[in-house]
Amino acid sequence: MSVIYRGRFAPSPTGPLHFGSLVAAMASYLDAKAHRGEWLLRIEDLDFDRNVRGADEEIIASLQRCGMQWDGDITWQSQRTTLYQEALDKLGDHVFACSCSRKEIADSRLRAGLEDNQIYPGTCRSGIQNGKAARSFRLRVPDGEAAQFHFKDRLLGKQDQDLSSKVGDFVLKRADGFWAYQLAVVVDDAAQGINAIVRGADLLDSSARQIYLQQLLQLPTPSYLHVPVVVNQTGEKLSKQTGALAFDKGDNDLMKDALLPAAEFLGLQITSGTHDLPTFWQEATLAWSLQYLSVGHRH
């Protein structure tokens, strides 16, 4: 019996979906449809400081207006925090408490003659000193050969990352008490049976960390496909922080102003110029199959 493909789209409710978000949603949706699989919708609302009231409802409505229908019930990460605590407990000695602020991390690296960045220097690995209080909980990453992670992206090919030198011990639970993205996404993908992840290339750098967590928690590793991200005129990733506007506005033509341009950005050839949603998705699914299924793993 073949394994059923199960993918997902997992937006954060920090505002309405913009064009870059639509591209990511379309890519994951089309890959699921091309594999005759399931497509789940998960609202990643753990960053409570950035959540915008009602944004999740706007996101849901925009996807529906675009004709993108998910399978099963929508999930909200804020309702699943017990699962994250269970995973943290299961990690045991791989997790340690850390008292360092971002400024202290940067200062420590400067004093050691290292580059001024946020890679954790291991200050609290052996315990918190000087009576300081724990601010966050970090995952201890391996050293040497064990820190070398390799995986194949279905579009970008072989990927390599040294977790020790390029990432360092990373946060699982933040100083403000919020659960970190890396842990939550790994736990949720496994709990929901996600076996294929299609997302923007801005998250490619997170893959090795997530694979390491999957290994420690004895969870399966899904396939990965990272599509190009949309950038603005200055070359910055299109995002709410860089002033990206909602693609779904009352006065725009969704097909002409959003769906067809998103398909074009993904390199899909939609020949009919249709304004009919079912026909568009049928043609886009075929175009995705020709463009992307031929370059990578088939389920």
Phi, psi and omega in degrees: 000126183285152179283133178285128176296134176221114178246185182199159169238132189226075181281157173262137184276057179263008180155178179293160178293135174256181186299321178298321177294321179298319179300315180295318178297315181298317181299312181293323180294313182293324179295320177295316181293321180295330178269003184055042183249197181256150180230116184257155177241125180232129178267116183266085188251036182278340180272079190298332180293335185254349180298141177250127182302129178085354182295325179297321178293323177296318180298313180300314181295321180296317179297320179295319179295333178279355181082019180261112183249127181271165177260141177072193182274149172289141176245150176241128182298329182297344179264006188236020187295334177300323179296324181289321178295320178299319179294318178300317179296321182294331181289340172054235185290353175287347181252141175221153178281145182227137180256002189280140170269168178300321180295319180295324178296313179297318180296320179298319180291323177296316180296330180274001180077020179265170180298146180280088175215186188261014176293126187292129184274003177086021187304316186257014183303323182262010179123155179281134184250168174060030175067017180287157180265152177294133177256323184212175175237129185244155174265128179285119180268154182287167178247168175063218183298327181294342180276352181276117180245135182231135173208163181253122172274136184297335179255317188267352178082206185294133179235143180226142175209136173265107184296328183291313185271335185259341184233307185081177179300121189251158188282135173252328175225125190281168180297332180275005178088356180279146177285139181282152182305314188302316180288313185299316184292324178294314180297314183292318180300318180292316182297328182266003178070028179289122179241004177214121181247123175239121185203179182287153182293347175294343179259004178302321182295340180278345190298316181297319177299318181290323177295320177298315177298319178301319180294315181296324181271003180057049179248152179291151177260122179285172170281157182233141172217119182248119181267158179301150178263152178279135179240159178272188186294340179263005178087005178276148176302133177293120182204171177296326180292334179260017172085020179295137181264157178298138177280337185258085179250153187301333186259008183255163177264108186304319182293308185286321188267345185228300189293311179296316176298324178295317177298319178296319178300325180279002178081020182269137180265104176256110193269334191280340186064030186293152171247014180258122186300309180303319179293319178302311183293327177296314180291320181295322179295317177296316180297320178297317180302317181290325186275323191243327181290335181284344185262353185215199185291136176256134179274000000 
